[in-house]
């Protein structure tokens, strides 16, 4: 991924988190085969997102070579947005990743997570 693409993702994350208590992390992994959900759970714990005091962090994991991705959220985030949010997010994001548009797909997911953060976790 090019530096400009990484910078665009970083800007999207900063914008999504701004004014909220939510946190977003992104992992792009080179693996050609993997279970994206299991790897995302592992990464979520490995980088300590489960220790976020509001339990509203999210992780986006993309494995372009495996043509796979996962988006997971901590307990409080999931309780607020529900299963349908995650299903719709995956449905709307899948075409980006299927076309190999990883930065665009990540930015789309980040934007949707930002909307959820602003709706449910705005800072006072």
WOSUL-V733652 format. One record per residue. N is the residue number from 0. PSI is psi in whole degrees, 0 to 359 (NA if undefined). Layout:
BEGIN
n=N psi=PSI
n=N psi=PSI
END
This chain:
BEGIN
n=0 psi=136
n=1 psi=157
n=2 psi=319
n=3 psi=325
n=4 psi=318
n=5 psi=320
n=6 psi=320
n=7 psi=320
n=8 psi=317
n=9 psi=319
n=10 psi=319
n=11 psi=319
n=12 psi=313
n=13 psi=318
n=14 psi=319
n=15 psi=322
n=16 psi=338
n=17 psi=128
n=18 psi=11
n=19 psi=171
n=20 psi=2
n=21 psi=156
n=22 psi=141
n=23 psi=136
n=24 psi=150
n=25 psi=135
n=26 psi=126
n=27 psi=119
n=28 psi=145
n=29 psi=357
n=30 psi=140
n=31 psi=337
n=32 psi=134
n=33 psi=162
n=34 psi=105
n=35 psi=321
n=36 psi=312
n=37 psi=319
n=38 psi=321
n=39 psi=318
n=40 psi=317
n=41 psi=312
n=42 psi=321
n=43 psi=313
n=44 psi=320
n=45 psi=320
n=46 psi=3
n=47 psi=18
n=48 psi=333
n=49 psi=347
n=50 psi=1
n=51 psi=127
n=52 psi=336
n=53 psi=358
n=54 psi=38
n=55 psi=32
n=56 psi=159
n=57 psi=151
n=58 psi=134
n=59 psi=123
n=60 psi=128
n=61 psi=133
n=62 psi=87
n=63 psi=320
n=64 psi=330
n=65 psi=354
n=66 psi=49
n=67 psi=151
n=68 psi=162
n=69 psi=149
n=70 psi=123
n=71 psi=152
n=72 psi=155
n=73 psi=174
n=74 psi=305
n=75 psi=321
n=76 psi=312
n=77 psi=318
n=78 psi=325
n=79 psi=321
n=80 psi=332
n=81 psi=171
n=82 psi=321
n=83 psi=325
n=84 psi=312
n=85 psi=318
n=86 psi=315
n=87 psi=321
n=88 psi=315
n=89 psi=315
n=90 psi=315
n=91 psi=334
n=92 psi=331
n=93 psi=316
n=94 psi=324
n=95 psi=309
n=96 psi=326
n=97 psi=327
n=98 psi=0
n=99 psi=14
n=100 psi=68
n=101 psi=308
n=102 psi=317
n=103 psi=320
n=104 psi=316
n=105 psi=315
n=106 psi=322
n=107 psi=311
n=108 psi=316
n=109 psi=317
n=110 psi=317
n=111 psi=320
n=112 psi=321
n=113 psi=319
n=114 psi=317
n=115 psi=318
n=116 psi=314
n=117 psi=327
n=118 psi=328
n=119 psi=343
n=120 psi=34
n=121 psi=140
n=122 psi=146
n=123 psi=NA
END
